[in-house]
């Protein structure tokens, strides 16, 4: 998961690669809107979300308009959203013996973005952040690419952290509120579909 | 656990599967609808079940999971909000949840399921996540041996007949290497109520 704040808008990107536990799915399926790990929370409050690293956690919440409503604040996430995450994920056996979940979630609205860690800590991101494999490298890459446009910056960081991965990224931002796919050609040039 | 291949075509979905039933070192072949890998449910839904027999019977006992579609198309939302909670409960009651994985927060049931209706195909993976399938999906023990045939030769431009031939060949590939998959192979499609033999 890669997050960038730029001129009052938050951009979040996640991988589109999906692997089944016991099976195989064609790669075009990974790009279907309902399978992306980013989505707009289904209410009128302009909140976007990302649950990167697992399909289930995104699936179980993507249709819940009451997961987070109104103005996005850390207090609301801590007092309302985190308990709901714990309750629902616990019901499905998705909390480990320490009570931690297996993914990180991000919620963004206008120019604010918060990340909920696997241990349910809520942190506000002030500039940029990378999570997942090679996260340190990714965060540093986002920082040094500060002069680039947000999507270019994220794709630059992606190239640094996932040198051999060719699957496109799913993007969403707090201005358009619409998921979109951004691919990487073999030449290393970026193109938008 | 058998191999099932779901393939989305123009206006319909094919589900192709082998017919082997495996109990330890005993192997039979399902000749009746009761033992089949693909269940016919209300609202034109086909359910391809790559699980053990207990889970399969648990699903077969619940046509109500689908009858409340009431003429509406099957959607990922319906699957997540109506079917997955019931499947989770059913597999818990049957003791089919992997307890070691559950301790790590990765609750898994022992299987994978395909749901098909009209031209829509969904996969409920072992961790209860749901993927909508654009072109094709292979599930079950031995499915990895069938992947090269599908990935290498399947194209949307193939005719239905060519696609059915390819599905039979892919199942044959799986049967070569998998001890849990063997001919005869069966083809179901969401457009008709018929079941066809497709080689092997």
Contacts between the chains, C-beta under 8 A, distances in Angstrom:
chain1	res1	chain2	res2	distance
A	18	B	131	6.3
A	20	B	112	6.7
A	20	B	123	6.8
A	20	B	125	5.1
A	20	B	126	7.7
A	20	B	131	7.5
A	20	B	137	7.7
A	20	B	139	7.2
A	21	B	108	6.6
A	21	B	112	6.9
A	21	B	125	5.4
A	21	B	126	3.7
A	21	B	127	6.1
A	22	B	50	7.0
A	22	B	111	7.4
A	22	B	112	4.9
A	22	B	125	7.7
A	22	B	126	5.7
A	22	B	139	6.3
A	22	B	140	6.9
A	22	B	141	7.2
A	22	B	143	7.2
A	23	B	50	7.6
A	23	B	112	5.2
A	23	B	123	6.9
A	23	B	125	7.4
A	23	B	137	6.3
A	23	B	138	5.5
A	23	B	139	3.7
A	23	B	140	6.9
A	23	B	143	5.3
A	24	B	137	7.0
A	24	B	138	4.8
A	24	B	143	6.3
A	24	B	144	6.9
A	24	B	147	4.7
A	24	B	150	7.9
A	24	B	151	7.8
A	25	B	123	6.4
A	25	B	131	6.0
A	25	B	133	6.0
A	25	B	136	7.7
A	25	B	137	4.6
A	25	B	138	7.9
A	26	B	133	7.2
A	26	B	134	6.2
A	26	B	135	4.1
A	26	B	136	5.2
A	26	B	137	7.1
A	26	B	150	7.8
A	26	B	151	7.6
A	26	B	154	8.0
A	28	B	134	4.0
A	28	B	135	5.4
A	29	B	131	6.0
A	29	B	132	6.7
A	29	B	133	4.9
A	29	B	134	4.3
A	29	B	135	6.7
A	29	B	137	7.1
A	31	B	134	7.5
A	32	B	132	5.1
A	32	B	134	5.6
A	34	B	76	4.6
A	34	B	132	5.1
A	35	B	131	5.3
A	35	B	132	5.9
A	54	B	127	7.1
A	54	B	129	6.9
A	55	B	125	6.9
A	55	B	127	7.3
A	55	B	129	3.3
A	55	B	130	7.4
A	55	B	131	6.6
A	56	B	127	5.2
A	56	B	128	5.5
A	56	B	129	3.9
A	59	B	76	7.5
A	59	B	80	5.2
A	59	B	84	7.9
A	59	B	129	5.3
A	59	B	130	5.3
A	60	B	80	6.4
A	60	B	84	7.7
A	62	B	80	7.9
A	63	B	77	5.0
A	63	B	80	6.5
A	63	B	81	6.4
A	89	B	105	7.9
A	91	B	88	7.8
A	92	B	88	5.8
A	92	B	107	5.8
A	92	B	128	6.2
A	93	B	97	6.4
A	93	B	102	4.4
A	93	B	105	7.4
A	93	B	107	2.9
A	94	B	105	5.4
A	94	B	106	7.3
A	94	B	107	5.8
A	95	B	105	5.1
A	96	B	103	6.5
A	96	B	104	5.1
A	96	B	105	3.4
A	96	B	106	7.9
A	97	B	103	5.1
A	97	B	104	7.7
A	97	B	105	8.0
A	100	B	105	6.5
A	101	B	105	6.3
A	102	B	104	7.9
A	102	B	105	4.9
A	102	B	106	6.2
